[in-house]
Amino acid sequence: MQQDYLGNVISDCDAPTMRGIDDFVAGFLSYETRIANIIAAADNAPDHCLANTYAAMIWMLLEAPNGPKNAAHYAACAQKASPHATPREQMNTQMLLCWLHGDIEAALKLGDEIVGAFPRDLAVVKLHQYLSFNRGDAPAMLRVVHKVSTDNQDVAHLHGMKAFAYEQCHLLDAAQKSAERALAIQSKEPWAQHALAHVFLTRGQVDHGAHFLEGVQNTWTGLNSFMLTHNYWHLAVFYLSQGKNDAVLALYDQQCWGVEKDYSQDQIGAVSLLARLELAGVDVGDRWGDIGQYLRTRSEDTTLPFLTMQYLYGLARAGLGEARTLMASVEERAKSAPVYERAAWHDVALPACQGLLSYACGDYEPAIDQLGQALPRMMEVGGSHAQRDLFEQIMLDCVIKTGRLVTAQQMLEIRRGFDPKGVPLNTALGQVYQDLGLPDEAAQARARICV
């Protein structure tokens, strides 16, 4: 009887198919490019249920409108082969089909059943976390990993998944402990490194976070573009707080943008970093024009609200008419989205997109009202709280630009709790205190700036 490298039983297949399956599972868990090897394996084994299920998942993870269309071929092969597959493989196929058809609730329910019966199926644990993350459901991310913890204490990726789930639940001590456990088992565990970066950022340990990432970047080999660019994105965020603007621009040009310019996560990482640079008062040159050319194809992309919001902002900052086209697509999506995601689109993404478009066009007053509707529920559209902080920063900039100095002072001092020495933050705070007629407090803010 064949087994994958985690010990899960696999229906009969030849050696290349088995290697493709192992590459998918290990690549999915470790964010390595070898995950894509499953496509060739499935093409050469159209009658193997699990290989084709995993190949379809690759296309769905692309996070693009053509993902389901390209996944459909492999899903059909998996369905056809399903009667000859193991029960676990059959359940994986059913979970895929629910996801493919947009029934995320059913997919997550099946995921819970799979890991309850087969706790070493960590690919399903990872997929469950991914789907829950996109709904802003951090407790679900933690629940699913708790279900399988006892059976996977030897697997570094399990502890990395647990670390990020803890961090998204704001359980920072537990997150750090789990991440360190993962790295003690396997020093190259980028998701655990990523979780630690979140911990340090949330605690305001900016210098420590930058030093940590600098010390582990030599392990970022063989990673897919998301994991590589995103960990460098975190390093750039630390540098930005430290006032190392030239270093941030260098990271943007050399590491954060240009690996896979057509990929969703690379695009939103670039949009987010350029926006943060501008919020810090940095001239980003013609970089918006470059990214805008790659965002043109997103003019009707409402695959995930968190992604769409950033596509729209990038298109607007690039001065492209496709921003208005995408805005119209969001308005339509807010009306027609399935019941389970309608609130996220109508109540959160729609006013957020309106606010981002207003802000990009320099209309700060309406942007405050529009973003104000969305911000209290922003977690419902997915993304990490570190990523969603961009929208808080944009709201803060609107408040400052419209002269709401009292509100700005309150917002800035609250932010100082998790960015105590931040150069952009204390620069803004110094100016706000000066404008409020509080020169001593302005001087104290400026004294905290150590570039």
C-alpha positions as CSV (number, residue, x, y, z in Angstrom):
1,M,0.0,0.0,0.0
2,Q,1.4,3.4,-1.0
3,Q,1.7,6.4,1.3
4,D,2.6,10.0,0.9
5,Y,5.5,11.4,2.9
6,L,3.2,12.2,5.8
7,G,1.9,8.6,5.9
8,N,-1.5,9.1,4.3
9,V,-2.6,6.1,2.2
10,I,-2.6,6.8,-1.6
11,S,-4.4,4.8,-4.2
12,D,-2.2,2.9,-6.7
13,C,0.0,5.1,-8.9
14,D,3.4,5.0,-10.6
15,A,6.5,6.6,-9.2
16,P,6.2,10.0,-11.1
17,T,2.6,10.4,-9.9
18,M,3.7,9.7,-6.4
19,R,6.5,12.3,-6.6
20,G,4.0,14.8,-7.9
21,I,1.6,14.2,-5.0
22,D,4.5,14.5,-2.5
23,D,5.7,17.7,-4.2
24,F,2.2,19.2,-4.0
25,V,1.8,18.5,-0.3
26,A,5.3,19.5,0.7
27,G,5.3,22.4,-1.6
28,F,1.9,23.7,-0.4
29,L,3.0,23.5,3.3
30,S,6.5,25.0,2.7
31,Y,5.5,27.5,-0.1
32,E,8.0,26.0,-2.5
33,T,7.8,26.1,-6.3
34,R,7.8,22.3,-6.5
35,I,4.0,22.4,-5.7
36,A,3.5,23.1,-9.5
37,N,5.0,19.7,-10.4
38,I,1.6,18.2,-9.7
39,I,0.3,19.6,-13.0
40,A,2.6,17.4,-15.1
41,A,1.9,14.5,-12.8
42,A,-1.9,14.9,-13.3
43,D,-1.5,15.3,-17.0
44,N,0.3,12.0,-17.2
45,A,-2.2,10.3,-14.9
46,P,-5.7,11.4,-15.8
47,D,-7.2,8.4,-14.1
48,H,-5.7,9.2,-10.7
49,C,-8.2,10.9,-8.4
50,L,-5.9,12.6,-5.9
51,A,-3.3,13.8,-8.4
52,N,-6.1,15.6,-10.4
53,T,-7.7,16.9,-7.3
54,Y,-4.5,18.6,-6.3
55,A,-3.9,19.9,-9.8
56,A,-7.3,21.5,-9.7
57,M,-6.4,23.1,-6.4
58,I,-3.3,24.7,-7.9
59,W,-5.5,26.5,-10.4
60,M,-8.0,27.6,-7.6
61,L,-5.1,29.0,-5.6
62,L,-4.1,31.2,-8.5
63,E,-6.8,33.6,-7.2
64,A,-7.9,34.7,-10.7
65,P,-11.2,34.6,-12.7
66,N,-9.8,31.9,-15.0
67,G,-8.8,29.7,-12.0
68,P,-12.1,27.8,-11.8
69,K,-12.2,27.3,-15.6
70,N,-8.7,25.8,-15.7
71,A,-9.4,23.7,-12.6
72,A,-12.6,22.2,-14.1
73,H,-10.7,19.8,-16.4
74,Y,-8.8,18.3,-13.5
75,A,-11.8,18.3,-11.3
76,A,-13.7,16.3,-13.9
77,C,-10.9,13.8,-14.2
78,A,-10.8,13.5,-10.4
79,Q,-14.6,12.9,-10.3
80,K,-14.3,10.2,-12.9
81,A,-11.6,8.4,-11.0
82,S,-13.2,8.9,-7.6
83,P,-14.9,5.4,-7.5
84,H,-11.5,3.8,-7.5
85,A,-10.0,6.1,-4.9
86,T,-9.6,5.8,-1.1
87,P,-12.2,7.4,1.1
88,R,-9.8,10.3,2.0
89,E,-9.2,11.0,-1.6
90,Q,-12.9,10.9,-2.4
91,M,-13.5,13.4,0.4
92,N,-10.7,15.7,-0.9
93,T,-12.4,15.7,-4.3
94,Q,-15.7,16.6,-2.8
95,M,-14.1,19.5,-0.9
96,L,-12.5,20.7,-4.1
97,L,-15.9,20.6,-5.9
98,C,-17.5,22.6,-3.2
99,W,-14.8,25.2,-3.4
100,L,-14.9,25.2,-7.2
101,H,-18.7,25.9,-7.1
102,G,-18.3,28.6,-4.5
103,D,-19.8,26.8,-1.6
104,I,-17.1,27.7,0.9
105,E,-19.3,26.7,3.9
106,A,-19.6,23.1,2.6
107,A,-15.9,23.0,1.7
108,L,-14.9,23.9,5.2
109,K,-17.4,21.4,6.8
110,L,-15.8,18.7,4.6
111,G,-12.4,19.9,5.6
112,D,-13.3,19.4,9.3
113,E,-14.5,15.9,8.5
114,I,-11.4,15.0,6.6
115,V,-8.9,16.1,9.3
116,G,-11.0,14.5,12.0
117,A,-10.7,11.2,10.3
118,F,-7.2,11.7,8.7
119,P,-5.2,14.0,11.0
120,R,-2.1,13.7,8.9
121,D,-3.8,15.2,5.9
122,L,-2.0,18.5,6.4
123,A,-2.8,19.7,2.9
124,V,-6.4,19.9,3.9
125,V,-5.5,21.7,7.2
126,K,-3.6,24.3,5.1
127,L,-6.5,24.7,2.6
128,H,-9.0,25.0,5.5
129,Q,-6.8,27.8,7.0
130,Y,-6.5,29.5,3.6
131,L,-10.3,29.5,3.1
132,S,-11.0,30.6,6.7
133,F,-8.3,33.4,6.4
134,N,-10.0,34.8,3.3
135,R,-13.2,35.1,5.3
136,G,-11.4,36.8,8.3
137,D,-12.2,33.8,10.5
138,A,-9.0,33.5,12.6
139,P,-10.6,31.3,15.3
140,A,-11.5,28.7,12.6
141,M,-7.8,28.8,11.6
142,L,-6.9,27.9,15.1
143,R,-9.6,25.3,15.6
144,V,-8.6,23.2,12.6
145,V,-4.9,23.1,13.6
146,H,-5.8,22.1,17.1
147,K,-7.7,19.2,15.7
148,V,-4.5,17.6,14.4
149,S,-1.9,18.9,16.7
150,T,-1.4,15.7,18.7
151,D,-0.8,13.7,15.6
152,N,1.7,16.1,14.0
153,Q,4.1,17.2,16.8
154,D,7.0,16.1,14.6
155,V,6.0,18.3,11.6
156,A,7.5,21.9,11.6
157,H,4.8,23.1,9.2
158,L,2.1,22.2,11.7
159,H,3.7,24.5,14.3
160,G,4.1,27.2,11.7
161,M,0.4,27.0,10.8
162,K,-0.5,27.1,14.5
163,A,1.8,30.1,15.0
164,F,0.1,32.2,12.4
165,A,-3.4,31.2,13.6
166,Y,-2.5,32.2,17.1
167,E,-1.1,35.5,15.9
168,Q,-4.2,36.3,13.9
169,C,-6.2,35.7,17.1
170,H,-3.8,38.2,18.8
171,L,-2.5,35.5,21.1
172,L,1.1,36.7,20.6
173,D,2.9,34.7,23.3
174,A,1.4,31.4,22.1
175,A,2.2,32.4,18.5
176,Q,5.9,33.1,19.3
177,K,6.2,29.8,21.2
178,S,4.7,27.8,18.3
179,A,6.9,29.6,15.7
180,E,10.0,28.9,17.7
181,R,9.0,25.3,18.0
182,A,8.6,25.0,14.3
183,L,12.0,26.6,13.7
184,A,13.7,24.3,16.2
185,I,12.5,21.4,14.2
186,Q,13.3,22.9,10.8
187,S,15.2,26.2,10.4
188,K,13.7,26.7,6.9
189,E,10.1,27.1,7.8
190,P,9.1,30.4,6.1
191,W,5.5,30.4,7.4
192,A,6.8,30.3,11.0
193,Q,9.3,33.0,10.2
194,H,6.4,35.0,8.7
195,A,4.4,34.5,11.9
196,L,7.2,35.7,14.0
197,A,7.5,38.8,11.8
198,H,3.8,39.5,12.6
199,V,4.4,39.0,16.3
200,F,7.3,41.5,16.4
201,L,5.4,44.0,14.3
202,T,2.3,43.8,16.5
203,R,4.4,44.2,19.7
204,G,6.2,47.2,18.2
205,Q,9.5,45.3,18.2
206,V,10.6,46.8,14.9
207,D,14.3,46.7,15.3
208,H,14.1,43.1,16.6
209,G,11.8,42.1,13.7
210,A,14.1,43.6,11.1
211,H,17.2,41.9,12.6
212,F,15.3,38.5,12.7
213,L,14.3,38.6,9.1
214,E,17.7,39.7,8.0
215,G,19.1,36.7,9.8
216,V,16.9,34.1,8.1
217,Q,16.6,35.4,4.6
218,N,19.4,33.1,3.5
219,T,16.9,30.2,4.0
220,W,14.4,31.7,1.5
221,T,15.4,29.3,-1.3
222,G,13.1,27.5,-3.7
223,L,10.1,29.5,-2.4
224,N,7.2,30.5,-4.5
225,S,6.8,34.2,-5.4
226,F,4.2,34.9,-2.7
227,M,6.3,33.6,0.2
228,L,9.5,35.2,-1.1
229,T,8.1,38.6,-1.9
230,H,5.8,38.6,1.2
231,N,8.6,38.0,3.7
232,Y,10.6,40.7,2.0
233,W,7.5,42.9,2.2
234,H,7.6,42.4,6.0
235,L,11.2,43.4,6.1
236,A,10.3,46.5,4.1
237,V,7.6,47.4,6.5
238,F,10.1,47.2,9.4
239,Y,12.6,49.4,7.4
240,L,9.9,51.9,6.6
241,S,9.2,52.3,10.3
242,Q,12.9,52.8,10.9
243,G,13.0,55.5,8.3
244,K,15.2,53.6,5.9
245,N,13.4,54.8,2.8
246,D,16.1,54.0,0.3
247,A,16.3,50.5,1.6
248,V,12.6,50.1,1.2
249,L,12.7,51.3,-2.4
250,A,15.5,48.9,-3.0
251,L,13.6,46.0,-1.6
252,Y,10.6,46.9,-3.6
253,D,12.6,47.0,-6.9
254,Q,14.7,44.0,-6.2
255,Q,12.6,41.6,-4.1
256,C,9.0,42.6,-3.7
257,W,8.0,43.4,-7.3
258,G,9.2,41.6,-10.4
259,V,9.1,37.9,-9.4
260,E,5.7,37.0,-10.8
261,K,4.1,40.3,-11.9
262,D,1.0,38.5,-13.1
263,Y,0.3,36.9,-9.7
264,S,-2.4,38.3,-7.4
265,Q,-0.3,38.2,-4.2
266,D,2.7,39.8,-5.8
267,Q,0.5,42.6,-7.2
268,I,-1.2,43.4,-3.9
269,G,2.1,43.3,-2.0
270,A,3.5,45.8,-4.5
271,V,0.4,48.1,-4.3
272,S,0.4,48.0,-0.5
273,L,4.1,48.8,-0.3
274,L,4.0,51.7,-2.7
275,A,1.0,53.1,-0.9
276,R,2.8,52.9,2.5
277,L,5.8,54.6,1.0
278,E,3.7,57.4,-0.2
279,L,1.9,57.7,3.1
280,A,5.4,58.1,4.7
281,G,6.1,61.0,2.3
282,V,8.4,59.1,-0.1
283,D,8.4,59.9,-3.8
284,V,7.9,56.6,-5.6
285,G,8.6,57.9,-9.1
286,D,7.0,56.2,-12.0
287,R,6.5,52.9,-10.2
288,W,2.7,53.2,-10.2
289,G,2.7,53.2,-14.0
290,D,4.6,50.0,-14.1
291,I,2.3,48.1,-11.8
292,G,-0.7,49.6,-13.4
293,Q,0.0,47.9,-16.7
294,Y,-0.2,44.5,-15.0
295,L,-3.3,45.5,-13.1
296,R,-5.3,46.3,-16.3
297,T,-6.3,42.6,-16.6
298,R,-7.9,42.9,-13.1
299,S,-10.5,45.5,-14.3
300,E,-13.4,43.0,-13.7
301,D,-11.7,40.8,-11.1
302,T,-13.9,40.3,-8.1
303,T,-12.5,36.9,-7.1
304,L,-11.7,38.0,-3.5
305,P,-12.7,41.3,-2.0
306,F,-9.4,41.9,-0.2
307,L,-7.5,41.5,-3.5
308,T,-10.0,43.6,-5.5
309,M,-9.7,46.6,-3.1
310,Q,-6.0,46.8,-3.7
311,Y,-6.3,46.2,-7.4
312,L,-8.6,49.2,-7.6
313,Y,-6.3,51.4,-5.6
314,G,-3.4,50.5,-7.8
315,L,-5.3,51.2,-11.0
316,A,-6.5,54.5,-9.6
317,R,-3.0,55.6,-8.5
318,A,-1.7,54.7,-11.9
319,G,-4.4,57.0,-13.4
320,L,-6.0,54.3,-15.4
321,G,-9.6,54.2,-16.5
322,E,-9.9,50.6,-15.6
323,A,-10.3,51.7,-12.0
324,R,-13.8,52.9,-12.8
325,T,-14.5,49.7,-14.6
326,L,-13.5,47.7,-11.6
327,M,-15.5,50.0,-9.4
328,A,-18.6,49.1,-11.5
329,S,-17.7,45.4,-11.1
330,V,-17.6,45.8,-7.4
331,E,-21.0,47.5,-7.4
332,E,-22.4,44.6,-9.4
333,R,-20.8,42.0,-7.2
334,A,-22.2,43.7,-4.1
335,K,-25.7,43.1,-5.5
336,S,-25.2,39.6,-6.9
337,A,-22.8,37.9,-4.5
338,P,-24.0,34.6,-2.9
339,V,-25.7,35.0,0.5
340,Y,-22.7,33.7,2.4
341,E,-20.4,36.5,1.1
342,R,-22.9,39.2,0.2
343,A,-22.3,41.2,3.5
344,A,-18.5,41.2,2.9
345,W,-19.0,42.7,-0.6
346,H,-22.0,45.0,0.1
347,D,-21.2,46.2,3.6
348,V,-17.4,46.2,3.6
349,A,-15.7,46.0,0.2
350,L,-18.1,48.3,-1.6
351,P,-17.7,51.3,0.7
352,A,-14.0,50.5,1.1
353,C,-13.5,50.6,-2.6
354,Q,-15.5,53.8,-2.9
355,G,-13.3,55.3,-0.2
356,L,-10.1,54.1,-1.8
357,L,-11.1,55.5,-5.1
358,S,-12.0,58.9,-3.5
359,Y,-8.7,59.0,-1.7
360,A,-6.7,58.2,-4.8
361,C,-8.5,61.0,-6.6
362,G,-7.8,63.5,-3.7
363,D,-11.4,63.6,-2.5
364,Y,-10.6,63.2,1.2
365,E,-13.9,64.3,2.8
366,P,-16.1,61.6,1.1
367,A,-13.2,59.1,1.6
368,I,-13.6,59.5,5.4
369,D,-17.3,58.7,5.3
370,Q,-16.8,55.8,2.9
371,L,-13.9,54.2,4.7
372,G,-15.5,54.9,8.0
373,Q,-18.4,52.5,7.0
374,A,-16.0,49.7,6.2
375,L,-13.2,49.9,8.7
376,P,-15.0,48.4,11.8
377,R,-15.7,45.3,9.8
378,M,-12.7,45.1,7.6
379,M,-11.6,41.7,8.9
380,E,-14.6,40.2,7.0
381,V,-12.9,40.7,3.7
382,G,-9.8,38.7,4.7
383,G,-6.1,39.6,4.8
384,S,-4.0,39.7,7.9
385,H,-4.4,42.6,10.4
386,A,-0.9,43.8,9.3
387,Q,-2.1,44.0,5.7
388,R,-5.4,45.6,6.6
389,D,-3.6,48.3,8.5
390,L,-3.0,50.0,5.2
391,F,-6.6,51.1,5.2
392,E,-6.3,52.5,8.7
393,Q,-3.3,54.5,7.5
394,I,-5.2,55.8,4.6
395,M,-8.0,56.9,6.9
396,L,-5.5,58.6,9.2
397,D,-4.0,60.5,6.2
398,C,-7.5,61.6,5.2
399,V,-8.1,62.9,8.8
400,I,-4.9,64.8,8.7
401,K,-5.4,66.2,5.2
402,T,-8.9,67.5,6.2
403,G,-7.5,69.3,9.3
404,R,-9.2,67.1,11.9
405,L,-6.2,67.5,14.2
406,V,-7.9,66.4,17.4
407,T,-8.9,63.1,15.9
408,A,-5.5,62.8,14.2
409,Q,-3.7,63.2,17.6
410,Q,-5.8,60.4,19.1
411,M,-5.3,58.1,16.2
412,L,-1.6,58.7,16.1
413,E,-1.1,58.1,19.8
414,I,-3.0,54.9,19.7
415,R,-0.8,53.8,16.8
416,R,2.3,54.7,18.8
417,G,1.5,51.8,21.1
418,F,2.6,49.4,18.4
419,D,5.1,51.6,16.6
420,P,6.7,53.6,19.4
421,K,9.8,54.8,17.5
422,G,8.3,54.8,14.0
423,V,9.8,57.6,11.9
424,P,6.8,58.3,9.7
425,L,4.4,58.1,12.7
426,N,6.4,60.4,15.0
427,T,7.1,62.8,12.1
428,A,3.3,63.1,11.6
429,L,2.7,63.3,15.3
430,G,5.3,66.1,15.7
431,Q,3.5,68.2,13.0
432,V,0.1,67.6,14.5
433,Y,1.2,68.6,18.0
434,Q,2.8,71.7,16.5
435,D,-0.4,72.6,14.7
436,L,-2.4,72.0,17.9
437,G,-0.2,74.6,19.7
438,L,1.6,72.0,21.8
439,P,5.3,72.6,21.0
440,D,6.7,70.6,24.0
441,E,4.8,67.5,22.8
442,A,5.9,68.1,19.3
443,A,9.5,68.2,20.4
444,Q,9.1,65.0,22.3
445,A,7.6,63.3,19.2
446,R,10.5,64.5,17.1
447,A,13.0,63.4,19.6
448,R,11.8,59.8,19.2
449,I,12.9,59.8,15.6
450,C,16.1,57.9,15.3
451,V,17.1,57.3,11.7
